[in-house]
Amino acid sequence: MSAGELFGAITRTVSEPMLLVGISGTILGANAAMLRTFPGVGTGSNLHDLTTDDAGDTAETLWRWARCGAPLVGALALRDADGGSRHCHCFGARAAWVADAADEPVVQVRLVPSAHRGNVPRRAAAFNERERYLRARLQREHEVVAEVQRSFLPDHIDGTPLKVAVDYRPTVYGAEVGGDWYDVFGVPHTERVALAIGDVAGHRLSEAMIMAELRSVLRAAALEEGARADHVVSRVDHYVDTYLPASMATVCYLVYEPEEQLLTYANAGHVPPLLLRPDGRCAPLDAVVDPPLGCSMGTGRNRDQTVVGPGDMLILYTDGVVERRGESLDIGLGELADLLTGLSDPGPTDVCSAIMEWSSGIGHADDRAVLVAEF
């Protein structure tokens, strides 16, 4: 049984239209209510051909849903059985249990079509009032969450021998927020410096609070005597498994030892850091990439290390910096490395600014965070 057939069977008795669609727009499955209301929505058809919305708006809506593990509000206007256009409130989220033929993300959508008969002006007025209320509510939530995020993401780092620059840019989509975070701190009673960057999946208030929680848990784990990078990540992983079983997050944790000029790191599903040498060479620290937090199934974490010297720069970033819709992540990683290699005698602030400017060319469905540290 294909994913579309399974989806149709599971949702057969649901009274509201439901849709399984790839991020490129290819429809993989629909329930009976969907086929009755919108007969043109068949398996193999493309959502972009069936909606009267702007193609770019539809693509961005699919991308936002693909980034979220919990239902996220959206809207679509589809051609109905009478040949007209019908506006639908939608709730979409990533269907993590399936991938389409191109191995692209897939979303599952539940639609609430608006009535197109009866007292249209009255219904339209009620709809517009409800729309204004929801937008105001989402905006208030966004302001609260944005303030929470800012309080946990310092705009400068003091108290370490490293020269550090940081930058954070929220998603461009209205009331959505993200779980990106970073940290740099001296390990008490040692000369070591700890650096971390992470990302909690989702774009709600709860994800922002989990971000703050994990940052605190990681700091507490780093206080343990002789705590190695892999042990710290294992402790955070165990915390997620025990207390946050429904959450998924990535983190890369690194420890710099000045006397040995050694950088040790453990990576739980995060995009690999980059190391920029003074001669312009740029290489990813990708020898260790373990599963994300909450996905280790009890297995241990690994670590690796590399020697760093004066003038070397470590670049930490979240996936929103390098992700491009419809492109492999490897393309974005390669372009970022090329950008860094082409910089002329930059400092941490220069590198941070260049990365953010380079990654600002298109609208982003995810937050972007960058941390640059010079040894």
N, C-alpha and C positions, 0 to 999 in steps of 0.2 A: 504494500500500500504506500503510495507516495505521500509526501508531507501535505499536499493540497487535499488529497482524499481523506487523510486522517483528520485534518482541520475541519473539513466539511462534515464528517461524521460526528465529531465531538460537539460541533456548534449547531447541529441540525435542528435542535429544539429551541434554540435561542430566538426570541421573537424579533430582536433588532438585527439589522444587517451587520455582518462581520466579514472581514477581508484579511487575507494573508498575502502580503505583497513584498517583493524585493525592493531594495533601496533604489534600484534603477527604474522602478515602476512596473516591472513584470508581475502580473497577478498569478499567484501560485495556488490560490484556493479561495472559495467563498461559500458561505452557508446558504441554506435555502431562502432565507429572508432577503439576502443580498440579491440573489438571482431573480426573485420575484419583483423587487423594487427597481433594480437596475439590470435589466436583462442583457445589456451589452457587456457586463462585467464577467467574462468567461475566463477560464484558466488559459494562460498564454497571451491574453490581451495585455495592453499596457495602460496603466492608470493615466498617463499623460494624454492619451488619445481619448479618454472618457471624461475628463474633467474640463470645465470651462474656466478654471483658474489659470493664472499665469504659470507657465511651466517652471520658472525659477522658484516661485512661491511653493509650488507642490513639491519640488525637489528638496527645498530646505525643510519643509514640514516632515517629509520622510526621513531626512537626515537627523532631525531633532528626535523623532520617535526612536530611531535606531540607536541613539545614544542613551536612552533612558530605560531602566529596567522596570519602572513603575508607570502606570498609565498617565499620559500627558495630554492635556487638552489641545485640540487643533480644530481645523475646519476644512471641508472640501465641498466643492460644487460639482455635482455629477449629473450627467444627462440621464433622465429617467425614461420610463416606458412610453410616455407621451411625447417624447422628443424635446421636452423642455429641460431647464436646468433646475436642480433641486439642491438647496444649501443644506449641509449636514454638520452638526456638531460632532466631533470625533474624539475618541480617546485611544491613543496609540502608544505602543511600547515595543521594544525589541522582542522578537520571538527567538529566545536564546536556544531553543530546542531544534532549530532548523536553519539551514543555509541554502541559498539558491544555487543554481548550476554553476554560477561564476564565483561561488564562495563569498558572496557579498552578504552583508547583514540583511535580515528579513524582519519585517514588523507585522504585528497583528493589530487590527483596527476594529473598533466598535463604533458604528455610526448611529446618530439620532437624527433622521431626516426631518426637516421642518415641513409643516403642512403647506400644500400649495393650492388648497381649496378653502372655502369658507371666508370669514372676515379677514381678508389679507391685511388691511391697514392696521386693525387692532392687534393682530398677531405680530405684525412687523414692529409696532410700537413696543409691545411687551418684550419682543426679542431684543430690541435695541437697548431697552432699559436693563435687561438681564446682562447683556454684553458689557454695558458700562459698569455695572456692579462688580462683575467678575474681574474686569481689568483693574478696577480700583483696589480690589482685594489682593490680586496678584502683585500689584505695585507695592502695597504696604508690606507684604511678605518679603518681596525682593529687598526693600530698604532695610528691614530687620536683619535678614541673612547677610546682606552685603556688609553691614556694620559688624556682624559677628566675624565674618571672614577677615575684614581689615584688622580687627583687634588681635587676630592670631597670626597675621602675616606682617612682620615688621618691615618698614621701608628702608632700614639700614641695619647693619650688623656691627656690633662693637664687642670688644673683649676677647678677640682672637688674633693670632699673628698673621692671619690671612687678610688680603685685600678682597673685599666681597661687595658685589653689586647684585641687586635683586629687582625684579619687576613682576607685576601681576596685572593681567587684563581680564575682566569678566567677559562672559559670553555676550554677544550682541543681541541676544533674543530676550527682550522684555524682562519678565519677572523670573527668568531662569537663573539659577546660580549653580556653581559647581563645587566640587570637593577638592580642588587643587590646594596643596600646601607645601611649604618648605621650612627648613630650620637649619641653623648653624649655632653650635654652642661648644664651649670648652668642657671636656669631661672632668668633673671635679677631682682634685688631688692628683691630677696627671697633667702632662704637657699635651695630651692628645686633643684634637679638635674633631668633633662629629658634625657631619653634614647629612641632610636628608631631603628628599623630595618625594611627594606622593600624590595620589589621586583616588578619591572615593567615587565609585560609579554612581551616577544619578545627578539630578539637578533640582533638589528640593531642600527645604530647611533641615530635614533630618540628616541629609548627607553632609551639610555644612557642620552640623553638630558632631557627627561621627568623625569628620576631619579633625576637629579640635580635640576630640577624645583620643584618637590614634596618635596625634602629635604628643600628647601628654604621656600616653602609655609608652611610647618609644623613648622619651626622655627618662622615664622611670626605669626602663629596662637597661638603659645605658649607664645608670648609676651603680649597677652591680659590679663588684670588684672583678677586674679582668675580663669584662664583657666583650666578646669578639663580635664582629659585624654580623656573622651568621647566627650567633646565639641571640643577639638583640632582635633580629628579624624573626627568628623562631618564636621568641617570647610574644612579640606582637601578633604573629600568626596564630598562636595558641589563644590569645585574648580574643581575636576575631572569631575563631572557631567556637569558643565557649560562650561569649557574651553577645556577639553580633553575627549569628549564623546566617542571617538573611542578607548580609552585606558582602560586597566584593570591592577590594581596593588594591592598588599597586603601591609599592614603595621601593626606593633605592636608598640604602643606608651606607655611608662611607666613614672611615676613620683615618685621619691623617696623623702620623707620628713624626714630629719635626726632627728628632734626633736621627732617626733612621731614614728620614726622607721617604717614607713608605706610605702608600695609600692602599688601604684594604677596603673591600666593598662586598656587599651582598645585595642581590636584586630580586625582588619578588614581583615579576611580571611588568616592570616599568620599562619605558623606552630607555635604551642604553645611554649613559653619560658619554660625553666627548672630552677628550684630553687634547688641548691645543698646545703644541710645543712652541718655543720662541722662534724656531726656524720656519714656522708656518705649517709643519706637519700636523695633521688632525686625525685622530683614530678613536673609534668607539671602544668603551670598556664593556665588551659583550661576551667575555669568556664565561660569565655566570648570568643566566637569566632563568630563574626558577618560576614556578606558578605564582599567580597573584595571592595575596593574603586571603585566607579562607578557602583556598583551593588545593592545599598541599596534601590533604588526606593523611595527615600525621607523619609524613616523611620529613626528614631533616632538611635544613637549608645549607647552601654551599657558599663559599667565599673565594675571592681571588685577590691578588694584590699586584701593584706596579710601583716602580720607583718614580718619584717626581722630584724636580729640582727647581731652583729659583727661576721665575719667569714662566713656568708652566701654568696653564689655566685649565681648571675643571669647569665644564659647562653642564649644568643640570637643567632639565626642562620637562614639561608635561606634554602628553601626546597632542594636545590642541595646537601646539606650535608647528608640528610637522604633518598633521593629517590634512589631506585634501580629498574632497569628495570624488569618488570614482577612480582614485589612484592608489597604488600600493604604498604602504607606509615606508617601504625601502626607498622609494623615490624621494619622499620628503626628507628622509635621513641623509641621503646622498647630497641633496641640494643644500641642506644646512651645513654639512661638512665642507662643501665647496665654498659656501659663503665665508666660513671662518678662515679657511685657507687663504682666501683672497684679501683679508684685512691686513692693513699695513701698520705694524707696531701698535696694536690696540691695548687699552687697559680694560679692566673688568666692566667699567661703565660703558665704554665704547662697544664692547662685545654685546652687552645686554641690550643696548639701544639698537644695534644693528640687527639683532635677532628679532626683536619686536617689530621693527620697521619692515623687515623682510616678510614676516608672517602676517602682516596686516593687509595684504593685498586683496583678500576676499573676506566675506562674512564668515564668522566662526560660530559653529554650533557647540563649542566647548570653551572652557576657560583656558587661559595660557599663563603659565608661570615659568620664570627663568631665574636661575641662580648661577652666578659666575664667581669663582674663587681663584685668586692668583696666589701661588705658593712663593 
